[in-house]
Amino acid sequence: MAVFGSGAAPPEDLERARALGRALAEAGYGILNGGYGGTMEATAAGAKEAGGEALGITCAAFSRSGPNPHLDGVVEAPTLIERMGELIDRAAGYVVLPGGNGTLAELASTWEHLRKGLLEPRPLVVWERPWRRIVAVLEETPYLRGDPAPIVWVSEVDEAVAAIRERVPADGP
């Protein structure tokens, strides 16, 4: 299960991410994320605490830091765009935590791939804060009218895990 989030998150978001990683692993899902710090490290740590697995997709362009220590494996993509593509293509579903521009890009790209039918249907579970307002603005534009938005909105870890369990059999990331 791909989890998108920030490399620089406040403590409450890190706690939520760790709980999410733990809950997803307890439900039988592996974690797939960007492989670095912040919520990426927290979800991987939570998964490991529950006996689960975590795979990080890193980027060769980010030489400033190595992958976090809670990963079972690392795949290094040559560019940021290819990293995002790997995360989107490899996942059976997605959970989007609060984050910044990188998380917004992951949300937008995943949502567009799903809207256009470029991927088989997969759940896109998105934290209401801060994304609901941003998505609402996009949905109001003439460019998206009539297009379904395959987003499941959540505000709690248990809601996110329940949404995934309803839509994806637990057998890997």
Secondary structure, DSSP 8 states (H G I E B T S, - for coil): -EEE--SS--HHHHHHHHHHHHHHHHTT--EEE--SSTHHHHHHHHHHHTT--EEEEEETT--SS---TT-SEEEEESSHHHHHHHHHHH-S-EEE-S--HHHHHHHHHHHHHHHTTSS----EEEEHHHHHHHHHHHHTSTTTTT----EEEESSHHHHHHHHHHHS-SS--
